[in-house]
Amino acid sequence: MTGSEERVTDDALDVLHLDMDCFFAAVEVLADPSLARRPVLVGGTGPRGVVASASYEARVFGVRSAMPMSTARALCPRAVVLAPRFDAYRSASERLLGILRAVTPLVEAVALDEAYLDVSGAHRIYGSSPEIARVLRATVRSELGLECAVGVGRTKLVAKLASKAAKPRVSAEGVVPGPGVVVVRVEQERSFLLAHPVRALPGVGPRTAERLSRFGVSTVGDLAAVSRESLVRLLGSASGRTLAELATGSDARAVVAERPARSIGHEETFPQDISDRAELARRAREAAGRVASRCRGAALAARTVTVKARFGDFTTVTRSHTLPARTDSAVVLGDTACELLASLPARGGLRLLGVHVSGLAPASELPARQLELFSGDRGAAPEEDERHATDRREEVEAATDAIRRRFGQGAIGPLGRSSRVGPVSSPAGPVAPP
């Protein structure tokens, strides 16, 4: 059915899906070779932390991504647990995208560790799609020191499922190496798809899978045998029609290069609920600073700020505000986040706080003058005073970015004016403002 060594020249096999192996954990092992062949977990280290990435050595014990870290530690007590270093992962991801874009400009990054490629225009230089997949895998290994799996197929759906089939497998006996590259020929596509569980299809979550299972549908083959009309009645028009098409191998989604970011955000889950208003303000400004730094790194500016708060009873509330003009300033984003935080209902301490920005556009479209950070020199003309303030703000925030890149996020506190956050009640009652 599949094979990475067989030369395939079918022009229809133009979609590749590349997926890095245990990306966060692998980057950590690369940085510290003493971790090689040891179970490594990356994620939240507190009692409410979750696993963001697990090495294959940890997966042998049943650990998986999104599992509570406490459960993972219980399953694998000898695991090395590391806090995430997203700057390092983004840096490796940028180098990965550089390798992919050297082969084709049609690269759609869907996460830091995976991307789709349309190689229809690369055959003359690099050969068939399977040959391109093998070259990419070898290049990633030699230039990044990391492993990946590549799937080759006619559509995004098939290519993604093929890359999963190309990965190593874990069992009680240990890690079984995968083929690295899996190619699904057009004539083999149907049998390849039908054997997969229905959860393998995009858009099928636990609830949809449970609903389908009540009607005896557990595999894609089962789903393909159900009429489109029945799926529409069961799941609704949009979901029913989409799943009916995917089950028969019809996937019209194209590889979209340079998909613009829709939002940038940072969230933190606290080890214990926080109700102290000053501490919440500090956390909000810290999150806003991280978001602003990522905006500047991507040469983007934001128009809308959203604060997400999850209370101790797991109730989640969001508040948003649209600014008069786009900005990449940590001060402006932090001020806005604190004002939104003050508008939250008082219903107990917060277990999670996040700051997100949207309405993104290139920073080159920013107005010539932004909100000032410092008061200007006495006696200066207003326009000169504003220009100097803007220049100083940009210098301060650029310096802050450099310090944090070199010494870590905690090396310098958040920028901003004095914080004003209204009382957030705790189990003992509201915390009164000073």
Order of alpha helices (4+ residues) and beta strands (2+ residues): beta-alpha-beta-beta-alpha-alpha-beta-alpha-beta-beta-alpha-alpha-beta-alpha-beta-beta-beta-alpha-alpha-alpha-alpha-alpha-beta-alpha-beta-beta-alpha-beta-beta-alpha
